[in-house]
Amino acid sequence: MKRKIGQVAIFLAILAVIWLVLGMIDIVPFLIELPQETSLRAHASLAVILLLIASWAFWNED
């Protein structure tokens, strides 16, 4: 189960990074708006959180 969660988190993190890059060059709009934060920081935080979840899922994987 942890491995499936990790795979989903990695996939979503890759999508978040692609979305971040495309948003920076104004191809797609930024849709995450957090109060008192820039759009760029919100998207980068999403990618980091997803990668942390993935690292937890693969920790001590045999």
VMD Tcl script that builds the backbone (N, CA, C; Angstrom):
set m [mol new atoms 186]
animate dup $m
set s [atomselect $m all]
$s set {name element resname resid chain x y z} {
  {N N MET 1 A 0.827 -1.206 0.000}
  {CA C MET 1 A 0.000 0.000 0.000}
  {C C MET 1 A 0.865 1.262 0.000}
  {N N LYS 2 A 1.938 1.231 0.820}
  {CA C LYS 2 A 2.812 2.401 0.861}
  {C C LYS 2 A 3.461 2.647 -0.495}
  {N N ARG 3 A 3.792 1.567 -1.186}
  {CA C ARG 3 A 4.433 1.713 -2.502}
  {C C ARG 3 A 3.491 2.369 -3.500}
  {N N LYS 4 A 2.221 2.014 -3.477}
  {CA C LYS 4 A 1.231 2.632 -4.374}
  {C C LYS 4 A 1.084 4.119 -4.065}
  {N N ILE 5 A 1.045 4.451 -2.773}
  {CA C ILE 5 A 0.951 5.862 -2.367}
  {C C ILE 5 A 2.170 6.622 -2.880}
  {N N GLY 6 A 3.341 6.008 -2.769}
  {CA C GLY 6 A 4.565 6.643 -3.250}
  {C C GLY 6 A 4.560 6.866 -4.745}
  {N N GLN 7 A 4.087 5.894 -5.498}
  {CA C GLN 7 A 4.036 6.030 -6.945}
  {C C GLN 7 A 3.069 7.125 -7.367}
  {N N VAL 8 A 1.921 7.195 -6.700}
  {CA C VAL 8 A 0.952 8.248 -7.006}
  {C C VAL 8 A 1.533 9.615 -6.648}
  {N N ALA 9 A 2.225 9.706 -5.500}
  {CA C ALA 9 A 2.812 10.979 -5.078}
  {C C ALA 9 A 3.895 11.435 -6.047}
  {N N ILE 10 A 4.713 10.507 -6.530}
  {CA C ILE 10 A 5.754 10.881 -7.504}
  {C C ILE 10 A 5.117 11.373 -8.798}
  {N N PHE 11 A 4.099 10.678 -9.265}
  {CA C PHE 11 A 3.403 11.092 -10.485}
  {C C PHE 11 A 2.810 12.487 -10.330}
  {N N LEU 12 A 2.145 12.734 -9.200}
  {CA C LEU 12 A 1.550 14.052 -8.971}
  {C C LEU 12 A 2.611 15.132 -8.803}
  {N N ALA 13 A 3.753 14.788 -8.204}
  {CA C ALA 13 A 4.841 15.756 -8.053}
  {C C ALA 13 A 5.406 16.143 -9.425}
  {N N ILE 14 A 5.538 15.162 -10.304}
  {CA C ILE 14 A 6.027 15.462 -11.658}
  {C C ILE 14 A 5.052 16.381 -12.379}
  {N N LEU 15 A 3.754 16.095 -12.246}
  {CA C LEU 15 A 2.754 16.981 -12.851}
  {C C LEU 15 A 2.823 18.389 -12.263}
  {N N ALA 16 A 3.025 18.489 -10.943}
  {CA C ALA 16 A 3.113 19.802 -10.298}
  {C C ALA 16 A 4.319 20.585 -10.798}
  {N N VAL 17 A 5.443 19.903 -10.990}
  {CA C VAL 17 A 6.643 20.589 -11.497}
  {C C VAL 17 A 6.432 21.044 -12.938}
  {N N ILE 18 A 5.819 20.196 -13.760}
  {CA C ILE 18 A 5.537 20.588 -15.148}
  {C C ILE 18 A 4.590 21.787 -15.171}
  {N N TRP 19 A 3.561 21.740 -14.334}
  {CA C TRP 19 A 2.603 22.844 -14.236}
  {C C TRP 19 A 3.309 24.124 -13.785}
  {N N LEU 20 A 4.239 23.992 -12.840}
  {CA C LEU 20 A 5.001 25.144 -12.351}
  {C C LEU 20 A 5.798 25.774 -13.488}
  {N N VAL 21 A 6.502 24.960 -14.249}
  {CA C VAL 21 A 7.330 25.478 -15.336}
  {C C VAL 21 A 6.461 26.116 -16.417}
  {N N LEU 22 A 5.362 25.440 -16.794}
  {CA C LEU 22 A 4.480 26.006 -17.815}
  {C C LEU 22 A 3.817 27.297 -17.328}
  {N N GLY 23 A 3.533 27.387 -16.044}
  {CA C GLY 23 A 2.961 28.614 -15.495}
  {C C GLY 23 A 3.954 29.760 -15.478}
  {N N MET 24 A 5.225 29.426 -15.267}
  {CA C MET 24 A 6.255 30.469 -15.253}
  {C C MET 24 A 6.448 31.099 -16.621}
  {N N ILE 25 A 6.212 30.336 -17.678}
  {CA C ILE 25 A 6.359 30.899 -19.027}
  {C C ILE 25 A 5.009 31.259 -19.633}
  {N N ASP 26 A 3.985 31.352 -18.790}
  {CA C ASP 26 A 2.645 31.824 -19.142}
  {C C ASP 26 A 1.942 30.997 -20.217}
  {N N ILE 27 A 2.147 29.699 -20.199}
  {CA C ILE 27 A 1.400 28.821 -21.099}
  {C C ILE 27 A 0.103 28.382 -20.425}
  {N N VAL 28 A 0.174 28.063 -19.148}
  {CA C VAL 28 A -1.021 27.707 -18.366}
  {C C VAL 28 A -1.121 28.675 -17.191}
  {N N PRO 29 A -2.324 28.927 -16.713}
  {CA C PRO 29 A -2.450 29.847 -15.572}
  {C C PRO 29 A -2.151 29.144 -14.245}
  {N N PHE 30 A -1.687 29.915 -13.298}
  {CA C PHE 30 A -1.562 29.414 -11.936}
  {C C PHE 30 A -2.951 29.411 -11.320}
  {N N LEU 31 A -3.386 28.299 -10.780}
  {CA C LEU 31 A -4.715 28.208 -10.188}
  {C C LEU 31 A -4.682 28.108 -8.671}
  {N N ILE 32 A -3.514 27.862 -8.102}
  {CA C ILE 32 A -3.405 27.778 -6.649}
  {C C ILE 32 A -3.126 29.180 -6.120}
  {N N GLU 33 A -4.021 29.695 -5.334}
  {CA C GLU 33 A -3.839 31.020 -4.745}
  {C C GLU 33 A -3.911 30.882 -3.227}
  {N N LEU 34 A -2.816 31.088 -2.553}
  {CA C LEU 34 A -2.783 31.079 -1.093}
  {C C LEU 34 A -2.670 32.518 -0.610}
  {N N PRO 35 A -3.416 32.883 0.423}
  {CA C PRO 35 A -3.313 34.251 0.931}
  {C C PRO 35 A -1.895 34.538 1.451}
  {N N GLN 36 A -1.409 35.689 1.160}
  {CA C GLN 36 A -0.097 36.167 1.614}
  {C C GLN 36 A 1.081 35.415 0.993}
  {N N GLU 37 A 0.856 34.651 -0.092}
  {CA C GLU 37 A 1.934 33.914 -0.754}
  {C C GLU 37 A 1.892 34.202 -2.254}
  {N N THR 38 A 3.040 34.091 -2.884}
  {CA C THR 38 A 3.077 34.242 -4.333}
  {C C THR 38 A 2.611 32.946 -4.987}
  {N N SER 39 A 2.165 33.014 -6.209}
  {CA C SER 39 A 1.714 31.820 -6.934}
  {C C SER 39 A 2.855 30.822 -7.116}
  {N N LEU 40 A 4.040 31.321 -7.380}
  {CA C LEU 40 A 5.190 30.461 -7.593}
  {C C LEU 40 A 5.499 29.643 -6.346}
  {N N ARG 41 A 5.445 30.270 -5.198}
  {CA C ARG 41 A 5.759 29.580 -3.949}
  {C C ARG 41 A 4.721 28.506 -3.642}
  {N N ALA 42 A 3.456 28.765 -3.934}
  {CA C ALA 42 A 2.406 27.784 -3.674}
  {C C ALA 42 A 2.616 26.528 -4.521}
  {N N HIS 43 A 2.988 26.683 -5.782}
  {CA C HIS 43 A 3.198 25.530 -6.649}
  {C C HIS 43 A 4.450 24.758 -6.267}
  {N N ALA 44 A 5.495 25.451 -5.909}
  {CA C ALA 44 A 6.717 24.771 -5.479}
  {C C ALA 44 A 6.467 24.006 -4.185}
  {N N SER 45 A 5.683 24.578 -3.280}
  {CA C SER 45 A 5.359 23.891 -2.027}
  {C C SER 45 A 4.568 22.620 -2.290}
  {N N LEU 46 A 3.661 22.646 -3.251}
  {CA C LEU 46 A 2.889 21.459 -3.606}
  {C C LEU 46 A 3.821 20.345 -4.083}
  {N N ALA 47 A 4.768 20.663 -4.925}
  {CA C ALA 47 A 5.707 19.658 -5.421}
  {C C ALA 47 A 6.559 19.092 -4.287}
  {N N VAL 48 A 7.021 19.937 -3.390}
  {CA C VAL 48 A 7.854 19.480 -2.269}
  {C C VAL 48 A 7.057 18.580 -1.333}
  {N N ILE 49 A 5.822 18.943 -1.032}
  {CA C ILE 49 A 4.982 18.122 -0.157}
  {C C ILE 49 A 4.750 16.743 -0.777}
  {N N LEU 50 A 4.469 16.703 -2.065}
  {CA C LEU 50 A 4.254 15.417 -2.739}
  {C C LEU 50 A 5.522 14.570 -2.746}
  {N N LEU 51 A 6.675 15.188 -2.922}
  {CA C LEU 51 A 7.925 14.437 -2.879}
  {C C LEU 51 A 8.231 13.933 -1.475}
  {N N LEU 52 A 7.854 14.684 -0.451}
  {CA C LEU 52 A 8.022 14.201 0.924}
  {C C LEU 52 A 7.142 12.988 1.192}
  {N N ILE 53 A 5.930 13.010 0.692}
  {CA C ILE 53 A 5.039 11.858 0.836}
  {C C ILE 53 A 5.638 10.647 0.122}
  {N N ALA 54 A 6.179 10.852 -1.064}
  {CA C ALA 54 A 6.788 9.749 -1.807}
  {C C ALA 54 A 8.005 9.191 -1.073}
  {N N SER 55 A 8.814 10.059 -0.479}
  {CA C SER 55 A 9.984 9.569 0.245}
  {C C SER 55 A 9.567 8.765 1.470}
  {N N TRP 56 A 8.509 9.159 2.141}
  {CA C TRP 56 A 7.988 8.372 3.260}
  {C C TRP 56 A 7.537 6.998 2.787}
  {N N ALA 57 A 6.871 6.954 1.640}
  {CA C ALA 57 A 6.330 5.698 1.136}
  {C C ALA 57 A 7.428 4.707 0.761}
  {N N PHE 58 A 8.551 5.183 0.296}
  {CA C PHE 58 A 9.629 4.288 -0.118}
  {C C PHE 58 A 10.689 4.096 0.965}
  {N N TRP 59 A 10.490 4.647 2.145}
  {CA C TRP 59 A 11.448 4.502 3.237}
  {C C TRP 59 A 11.452 3.050 3.704}
  {N N ASN 60 A 12.635 2.437 3.832}
  {CA C ASN 60 A 12.815 1.041 4.253}
  {C C ASN 60 A 12.065 0.061 3.370}
  {N N GLU 61 A 12.001 0.358 2.085}
  {CA C GLU 61 A 11.337 -0.540 1.136}
  {C C GLU 61 A 12.256 -1.722 0.861}
  {N N ASP 62 A 11.739 -2.915 0.976}
  {CA C ASP 62 A 12.537 -4.125 0.745}
  {C C ASP 62 A 12.300 -4.685 -0.624}
}
mol reanalyze $m
mol bondsrecalc $m
mol representation Tube
mol addrep $m
